[in-house]
Every structure is written in structure tokens, then in C-alpha cells.
């Protein structure tokens, strides 16, 4: 959630929007005019991140469903399973 705020430009426009609400220093009558473009940029950024995350999740599901051969060293025998059924250790 905090990833978009790590970009300096996004943080800068958030600060400018906050300063626009301070009556002694505002030239926008207390309205944070910078927040509309900032919210648009953040919405586009979060949409792109969500699409990438969904595609990564689907690719992980396909990869975990692939059949694999598990070789047991003690018996020397192999058994078939899927990638998702394997456990660490």
C-alpha cells in the first residue's frame, strides 16, 4: 500500500496539496487542487500493479500444477506428484 508514496514526486504533490489547505499561505482558497491529478496517477499506478499481481498469481498457479518426479534417495524409487504438493525439507 505504501509503495506509490515512496516515489518522491507523489510525496511532493501530497505535501503541496496539504500546504494548499493552510489559509495564510494558500492561493487556491483552501482547496487542494493538486490532489485530483495525484489521485488519478495513484489510481493508474495501483491498477497496473494489480494487473501485474494477478498475472503473476496465475503464472504461479500454472507452474505449481506442473507434474514432477520426486526421487526418494533411501528407496531409489520415484513417485509422480505436482509442484504445489511439494514441501520444504
Secondary structure, DSSP 4 states (H G I P E B T S, - for coil): --GGGGSHHHHHHHHHHHHTT-GGG-SSTT--THHHHHHHHHHHHHHHHHHHHHHHHHHHHHHHTSEEEEE-TTT--EEEEEGGG----
